[in-house]
Amino acid sequence: MTAATRKSRDGRTRARLFSSTGASLVRIASSLAITFFGLLLVTFLIGRVLPIDPVLAAVGDHASEQVYERVKEEMGLNLPLWQQFFVYISNVVQGDFGTSVLTSNPVLEDIKRVFPATLELATLATIIGVFLGVPAGVFAAINKGKWPDHIVRIIGLAGYSMPIFWLGLMGLLVFYLKLDWVAGPGRLDAFYVDFIEPTTGLMLIDTLIEGDMDLFWNAVSHIILPASILAYFSLAYIARMTRSFMLEQLSQEYILTARVKGISETRIIWHHALGNVMVPLVTVIALSYANLLEGSVLTEIIFAWPGLGLYITNSLLNADMNAVLGGTVVVGAVFIGVNMLSDVLYRLLDPRARR
């Protein structure tokens, strides 16, 4: 084959790759837009179906009928349903979720204030879950049917079975009240709350930026228990999926060939098999992360963690529908975004997915 022929073939291959990648990105963008539209439609309908009167929540029980009607008109609730939906979409696209009845702030400002706390908690929980769950899954796979495998599977089963609120309460009772190993609810001790000026909203990062190690370790002692409780559920899921993926890889012919060639078992497991497992595992970790972001509500309530879950719960209890719908849209958008990102990463890491 001449150099010119080889160059031409490489050019055609790159052109097909770019064309395939471009088509995939268009499909992903279209899917993202349709899914987000569906999310807005569902949240809008939930807001209209729930037996909560947002006007009454805004004006109070003792307002006159004239005031009630005026506020209802100001909120646009006297319009036909389809017009309300159009106005709702237009406002959301511009980042306007309305004003919170509970805090009197724009909902978007409230979300910007509380979301970093949820992000920090879920991120640390995912890191713990990945660093413990992946080795546990590999360890279980290479010891299939033996006692290490049974232990990992029992730990995973317990992670799925135990209610998170019970686990959180037991954690506080044992590690906070009895052993005094960790700090109690909240992100910092009450004494330190006014000592830190939020920069990123992530307490661990902000305390490091301030260079105050006392504050940093105080923040660590507050977050380690709720993050570990959340991480337990992530660990159980990641370990189970890693075990399943590893068992499939270890039964492949290339593993047998590598053993025949005399390659060490350690290299076969941690380099060859785990390397192939990491591609589908990216999706598993991304889904686990998204689930933690949206499912940390109970953990935030138990640990008085001032995140998005606690904000939505308090808003719901106070009939603050703008805040509830705004928080729900943000959680849904994050879940959709993480799913799409994992899809893109999967396609980038695995050439077969681009075909």
C-alpha positions in Angstrom: 0.0 0.0 0.0 1.4 3.4 -1.0 1.7 6.3 1.4 -0.9 8.3 -0.7 -3.4 5.4 -0.4 -2.8 5.0 3.3 -3.2 8.8 3.8 -6.4 8.8 1.8 -7.8 5.9 3.8 -6.9 7.6 7.1 -8.7 10.8 5.9 -11.9 8.9 5.1 -11.7 7.1 8.5 -11.4 10.4 10.3 -14.2 11.9 8.3 -16.5 9.0 9.2 -15.5 9.3 12.8 -16.3 13.1 12.9 -19.6 12.5 11.1 -20.6 9.7 13.5 -19.6 11.8 16.5 -21.5 14.8 15.2 -24.6 12.8 14.6 -24.4 11.3 18.1 -24.1 14.8 19.6 -27.2 16.0 17.7 -29.1 13.0 18.9 -28.0 13.6 22.5 -28.9 17.3 22.3 -32.3 16.5 20.8 -32.9 13.9 23.5 -31.8 16.4 26.2 -34.2 19.1 24.9 -37.2 16.6 24.8 -36.4 15.2 28.2 -36.1 18.7 29.8 -39.4 19.7 28.2 -41.0 16.6 29.6 -39.5 17.4 33.0 -41.0 21.0 32.9 -44.4 19.6 31.9 -44.5 17.0 34.7 -43.4 19.5 37.4 -46.0 22.1 36.1 -48.8 19.5 36.3 -47.6 18.4 39.7 -47.8 22.0 40.9 -51.4 22.2 39.6 -52.5 18.8 40.9 -51.3 19.1 44.4 -54.0 20.2 46.9 -52.0 23.3 47.9 -53.2 26.8 47.2 -50.1 28.9 46.4 -52.2 32.1 46.6 -53.4 31.3 50.1 -49.8 30.4 51.1 -48.8 33.9 49.9 -51.6 36.0 51.4 -52.4 34.1 54.6 -55.7 32.9 56.0 -57.0 36.3 57.0 -56.6 38.2 53.7 -59.7 39.7 52.1 -61.2 38.3 48.9 -60.0 41.4 47.0 -56.4 40.9 48.1 -56.7 37.1 47.3 -57.9 37.8 43.7 -55.3 40.5 43.1 -52.4 38.2 44.2 -53.9 35.4 42.1 -53.9 37.7 39.1 -50.3 38.8 39.8 -49.2 35.2 40.0 -50.9 34.5 36.6 -53.2 31.8 38.1 -56.3 33.3 36.6 -55.0 32.5 33.0 -56.0 29.4 31.1 -53.8 26.4 31.9 -52.0 26.3 28.6 -51.1 30.0 29.0 -49.9 29.3 32.5 -47.6 26.6 31.1 -46.3 28.8 28.4 -45.5 31.6 30.9 -43.9 28.9 33.2 -41.6 27.6 30.5 -40.7 31.2 29.4 -39.7 32.1 33.0 -37.8 28.9 33.6 -35.8 29.2 30.5 -34.8 32.7 31.7 -33.8 31.3 35.1 -36.9 32.8 36.8 -38.5 30.3 39.2 -40.5 33.1 41.0 -40.1 34.3 44.6 -40.1 32.1 47.6 -42.9 32.7 50.1 -40.8 31.3 52.9 -37.6 33.4 52.4 -39.0 36.2 50.2 -35.9 35.7 48.0 -35.9 34.7 44.3 -36.0 30.9 44.3 -32.9 30.8 42.0 -30.9 32.7 44.6 -32.0 30.3 47.3 -31.0 27.3 45.2 -27.6 28.8 44.5 -27.1 29.2 48.2 -28.1 25.7 49.3 -27.1 23.5 46.3 -23.3 23.6 47.0 -24.0 21.9 50.4 -25.8 19.0 48.6 -23.1 18.9 45.9 -20.4 18.7 48.5 -22.1 15.9 50.4 -23.0 13.8 47.3 -19.5 14.3 45.8 -17.7 13.1 48.9 -20.1 10.2 49.3 -19.5 9.2 45.7 -15.7 9.4 46.2 -15.9 7.1 49.2 -18.3 4.8 47.4 -16.0 4.4 44.4 -12.8 4.0 46.4 -14.3 1.2 48.5 -16.9 -0.2 46.1 -14.7 -0.9 43.1 -12.0 -2.9 45.1 -14.7 -4.7 47.0 -16.4 -5.7 43.7 -13.1 -6.9 42.3 -12.2 -8.8 45.5 -15.6 -10.5 45.4 -15.2 -11.5 41.8 -11.8 -13.1 42.1 -13.0 -15.0 45.2 -16.3 -16.1 43.7 -18.2 -18.5 46.0 -15.7 -18.0 48.8 -16.2 -16.3 52.1 -14.8 -12.9 50.9 -17.4 -13.0 48.1 -20.2 -13.8 50.6 -19.1 -10.9 52.9 -19.2 -8.4 50.1 -22.6 -9.6 49.0 -24.0 -9.4 52.5 -22.7 -5.9 52.9 -24.2 -4.9 49.6 -27.6 -6.5 50.5 -27.6 -4.7 53.8 -26.9 -1.5 52.0 -30.0 -2.0 49.9 -32.2 -3.2 52.8 -31.6 -0.8 55.7 -33.6 2.5 55.6 -31.4 5.4 55.4 -33.1 7.4 58.1 -32.6 4.5 60.6 -29.0 4.2 59.6 -28.5 7.9 60.0 -30.1 7.9 63.5 -28.0 4.9 64.5 -24.9 6.7 63.2 -25.6 9.8 65.3 -26.4 7.7 68.4 -23.2 5.7 68.2 -20.6 7.9 66.7 -21.8 11.3 68.0 -23.6 10.8 71.3 -21.8 7.6 72.6 -18.3 7.7 71.1 -18.0 11.4 70.4 -15.9 10.6 67.3 -17.7 13.0 65.0 -19.5 16.4 65.2 -23.3 16.6 65.3 -25.8 18.0 62.8 -25.0 21.0 60.5 -22.0 21.9 58.4 -20.1 23.6 61.2 -20.3 24.0 65.0 -22.6 26.9 65.8 -19.6 28.8 67.2 -17.8 28.8 63.8 -20.8 29.6 61.5 -20.1 33.3 61.2 -16.3 32.8 60.9 -16.4 31.7 57.3 -17.3 33.9 54.3 -18.7 31.6 51.5 -16.5 31.7 48.3 -17.5 28.5 46.5 -20.2 27.4 48.9 -18.3 24.1 49.4 -17.3 24.3 53.1 -14.2 22.1 52.8 -12.9 24.2 49.9 -13.8 27.5 51.5 -12.1 26.7 54.8 -8.9 25.7 52.9 -9.1 28.9 50.9 -9.3 30.8 54.3 -6.3 28.8 55.5 -8.1 28.0 58.8 -7.3 24.4 59.6 -9.5 24.4 62.7 -12.5 25.3 60.6 -11.5 22.7 58.0 -11.3 19.9 60.5 -14.5 21.0 62.1 -16.2 20.8 58.6 -14.6 17.4 58.1 -15.9 16.1 61.4 -19.4 17.3 60.4 -19.5 15.9 56.9 -17.8 12.6 57.4 -20.8 10.8 59.0 -23.6 11.8 56.6 -21.2 11.3 53.7 -20.4 7.8 54.9 -24.1 7.0 55.4 -24.8 8.1 51.8 -21.6 6.4 50.5 -22.8 3.1 52.0 -25.7 2.9 49.4 -23.4 4.0 46.6 -20.8 1.4 47.7 -23.3 -1.4 47.7 -24.5 -0.6 44.1 -21.0 0.0 42.7 -19.6 -3.2 44.4 -22.4 -5.3 43.0 -22.0 -4.0 39.5 -18.2 -4.2 39.6 -18.5 -7.8 40.7 -20.9 -8.6 37.8 -18.7 -6.9 35.2 -15.5 -8.5 36.5 -17.0 -12.0 36.4 -18.0 -11.5 32.8 -14.5 -10.3 31.9 -12.7 -13.0 33.8 -14.6 -15.6 31.7 -13.4 -14.1 28.4 -10.9 -15.9 26.2 -8.4 -13.1 26.3 -8.0 -13.6 30.0 -7.2 -17.3 29.4 -4.8 -16.4 26.7 -3.0 -13.9 29.0 -2.7 -16.6 31.7 -1.3 -19.1 29.2 1.3 -16.5 28.2 2.4 -16.3 31.8 1.2 -12.8 32.6 0.9 -12.3 36.3 -2.6 -12.7 37.9 -2.3 -9.2 39.4 -1.7 -7.6 36.1 -4.5 -9.6 34.4 -7.0 -8.6 37.0 -6.1 -4.9 37.7 -4.8 -4.0 34.2 -6.6 -6.0 31.6 -9.9 -7.0 33.2 -10.5 -3.9 35.3 -9.4 -1.7 32.3 -12.3 -3.1 30.2 -14.7 -2.9 33.2 -14.1 0.8 33.7 -16.0 1.7 30.5 -19.5 0.4 31.7 -18.5 1.3 35.3 -18.4 5.0 34.3 -22.2 4.9 33.6 -22.8 3.1 36.9 -20.8 5.7 38.9 -22.5 8.6 37.1 -26.0 7.2 37.8 -25.0 6.6 41.4 -23.8 10.2 41.7 -27.0 11.5 40.2 -29.1 9.4 42.6 -27.1 10.7 45.5 -27.7 14.3 44.4 -31.4 13.8 44.2 -31.8 11.2 47.0 -30.0 12.9 49.9 -33.3 14.4 51.2 -33.6 12.1 54.3 -29.9 12.4 55.1 -30.1 16.2 55.0 -33.2 16.1 57.2 -31.6 13.8 59.8 -28.3 15.7 59.9 -29.9 19.2 59.5 -27.7 19.6 56.4 -28.7 22.9 54.8 -28.8 21.5 51.3 -31.3 21.4 48.4 -33.2 18.4 49.9 -33.8 20.1 53.2 -34.8 23.3 51.3 -37.4 21.5 49.2 -38.8 19.6 52.2 -39.2 22.8 54.2 -40.8 24.6 51.2 -43.2 21.7 50.7 -44.2 21.8 54.4 -44.9 25.6 54.1 -46.8 25.3 50.8 -44.1 27.3 49.0 -44.8 25.9 45.6 -42.4 28.2 43.6 -39.5 26.9 45.7 -40.7 23.2 45.5 -41.1 23.4 41.7 -37.8 25.3 41.2 -35.9 22.8 43.4 -37.5 19.9 41.6 -36.6 21.2 38.2 -33.0 21.8 39.2 -32.8 18.2 40.6 -34.3 16.8 37.5 -32.0 18.9 35.3 -28.9 17.7 37.2 -30.1 14.1 36.8 -30.6 14.5 33.1 -27.3 16.3 32.7 -25.3 13.6 34.5 -27.0 10.9 32.4 -26.2 12.7 29.2 -22.6 13.2 30.4 -22.2 9.5 31.2 -23.6 8.7 27.7 -21.1 11.0 26.0 -18.2 9.5 28.1 -19.3 6.0 27.3 -19.2 6.8 23.6 -15.8 8.4 23.9 -14.3 5.5 25.9 -15.9 2.7 23.9 -15.6 2.9 20.0 -18.2 0.2 19.6 -20.9 2.6 21.1 -20.2 5.1 18.3 -21.2 2.7 15.5 
